[in-house]
């Protein structure tokens, strides 16, 4: 069942097997057009975007202490769980990016 074919996975008989929201299905449609690894590249790029937001938040939180910023970024970027989950094609990086953006918005005003 594919939104590319004009159908929705929520109305099909196999709906119990579809674990993600329709938004995920639409985000991953370029898997059919560009390359089958599109989702892995997309979620890895979103991991890097999350690191960029985390960096801005840590800079404000640490008040100029670059060592704190570096340690925080290394803990995020070199965490084997984070990059393994993203390179498997799971969309957890979207959730993390939105969470970091909320933290940054609350802290930075």
C-alpha positions in Angstrom: 0.0 0.0 0.0 1.6 3.2 -1.1 0.5 6.9 -1.1 2.3 7.0 -4.4 -0.4 4.8 -5.9 -3.1 7.1 -4.5 -4.1 4.9 -1.6 -3.6 5.4 2.1 -2.2 2.7 4.3 -4.8 3.6 7.0 -7.7 2.2 4.9 -6.1 -1.0 3.7 -6.4 -4.5 5.0 -2.7 -4.4 6.0 -3.2 -1.3 8.2 -2.1 -3.1 11.3 1.3 -3.6 9.8 1.9 0.0 9.0 3.8 1.4 12.0 4.2 5.0 11.0 1.9 8.0 10.3 1.0 8.9 6.7 3.4 11.9 7.0 6.3 9.4 7.2 5.1 7.6 4.1 5.0 10.9 2.2 8.4 11.9 3.5 9.8 8.6 2.2 8.3 8.7 -1.3 11.6 9.7 -2.8 12.7 6.2 -2.0 10.8 5.2 -5.2 12.1 8.1 -7.3 15.6 8.9 -6.2 17.2 6.0 -4.4 16.1 3.3 -1.9 18.4 4.8 0.7 16.6 8.2 0.6 15.2 7.7 4.1 18.6 6.8 5.6 20.2 10.0 4.1 17.2 12.1 5.1 17.2 10.9 8.8 21.0 11.2 9.0 20.8 14.8 7.7 18.1 15.5 10.3 20.5 14.1 12.9 23.1 16.7 11.8 20.4 19.4 12.0 19.6 18.3 15.5 23.3 18.7 16.3 23.3 22.2 14.9 20.3 23.1 17.1 21.9 21.4 20.1 25.1 23.5 19.5 23.1 26.8 19.5 21.3 25.7 22.7 24.5 24.6 24.4 26.3 27.8 23.5 23.6 29.8 25.2 23.4 27.4 28.2 27.2 27.1 28.7 27.7 30.9 28.4 30.7 30.7 26.2 32.4 27.6 27.6 33.4 25.9 24.3 34.5 22.7 26.2 30.9 22.1 27.3 29.7 22.7 23.8 32.2 20.2 22.4 31.5 17.6 25.0 27.7 17.9 24.4 28.1 17.6 20.6 30.5 14.7 20.9 28.0 12.9 23.2 25.3 13.4 20.6 27.2 12.9 17.3 29.3 9.9 18.4 26.6 8.1 20.3 26.3 4.7 18.6 22.6 4.5 19.3 21.8 7.8 17.6 23.6 7.3 14.3 22.7 3.6 14.1 19.0 4.3 14.5 19.2 7.0 11.8 21.1 5.0 9.3 18.7 2.1 9.7 16.0 4.5 8.4 14.1 5.1 11.6 12.5 8.5 12.0 13.6 9.2 15.6 15.8 12.1 14.4 12.7 14.0 13.5 11.4 13.7 17.1 14.8 14.6 18.5 15.2 17.7 16.2 11.8 19.0 17.3 12.6 18.3 21.0 15.9 20.2 20.7 14.2 23.0 18.9 11.7 23.3 21.8 14.5 23.3 24.4 16.4 26.0 22.4 13.2 28.1 22.0 12.4 27.9 25.7 15.9 28.7 26.8 16.7 31.4 24.2 13.3 33.0 24.4 
